[in-house]
Amino acid sequence: MTVIHNVVRLSRVHRSAHQLTEGANRGQGQGVDTALEQLAARRGGYFSRSEAYDCGYDDRAIQAAVRAGEWRRVRRGHYSPSTLYDALDDAGKHLVLCRTVQNRMGDRVAITHTSASAAWGHDQWGWDMSVVHVTRLDGGTGRIEAGVRHHRAQIDPAELSWVSGLWVVGEARSAFEACTAVSIESGLCIVSSALRAGRITKEILEEYGQKSRSLAWPRSRHARITIRLGDRRLQSVGESRSFAMFYRHAMPRPELQYEMRATRDGRLLGYNDFAWPDYCHLGEFDGKRKYTRDIKPDEDPGEVVFREKRREDEMRREGAGMSRWIWRDLDESRQPTTVRQIDSEMRESRRRYGRNRTIIA
């Protein structure tokens, strides 16, 4: 397994008396201390209370910086400049939290499960990112305390890599462990994005799930089901969640990234997120990214919507119906309604276009 980053050990920041005075002044509301900003940026998003002390802040100044919105409190005794922290997505903020835990606990733990999966860059959705998952390397007991879930398991040191500023388990293990801790819907987002990254294969994940130690883990069967469903052709969290919805509600399994060409000249009309050829029906998850990823410089967003509508019209002329759904349609409470609507539209497409279904076969 390739080590992505080298281990960097940062000592405390020591400054001259003039700099300490300047830091204290900044702590009274004049902005984030430059040295602390730089330290947080180098380290991956945080600095400690003791390092703030070294820069001339006292408890009162620290509290003032937090109240003023200049710093974000990541966890007890650890902070992040708001300009850095607020620009991160949920997974990025979780990794900052992981780094503070690793900073406090050092080599006694490895980052594992969903936390390790986030470090590897897998898509994350639907689990509590305020909790960091670690596995004890020092024989400590399993427990939950102060936002940290301590697991007990055997880890060969050769399985550890320094990734995103953290000691984490290997990618295959992180994905499998993550799937034991979350729903199939959340796990499918993780597995499919891991497969898209190309560093591991489905065969590797399935083989890992058959190891004797993995078979004994709680919810290991649940993880193996998730891995079996995983597919690198699921291109986003929305598509992965949609596929999980089809599985959960026993819908016919769709074809993924389905190629559609014009019958007359073979011109490529596009790729569809989902297709049910036997029903002459196509499906598209309409997330915001679909309408922003292909926008050209200085192009009106309305032009992107128009192109997508024209593409859909061309596909309908080829003898295929289409269903579209958005984020709120994937909410657990709305999924039964969403599935019924898609099922009704599929049946209507088969009735209307069934005689010409070889067009999209």
Secondary structure, DSSP 8 states (H G I E B T S, - for coil): ----S-----------HHHHHHHHHIIIII---HHHHHHHHHHTS-EEHHHHHHTT--HHHHHHHHHTTSEEEEETTEEEEHHHHTTS-HHHHHHHHHHHHHHHHGGGEEE-HHHHHHHTT----SS-TTSEEEEESS----EEETTEEEE-----GGGEEEETTEEEE-HHHHHHHHHHHS-HHHHHHHHHHHHHHTSS-HHHHHHHHTSHHHHTSTTHHHHHHHHHH--TT--SHHHHHHHHHHHHTT----EEEEEEE-TTT--EEEEEEEEEGGGTEEEEE--GGGGTTT--TT--HHHHHHHHHHHHHHHHHTT-EEEEE-GGGGSTTTHHHHHHHHHHHHHHHHHHHGGGGGGG-
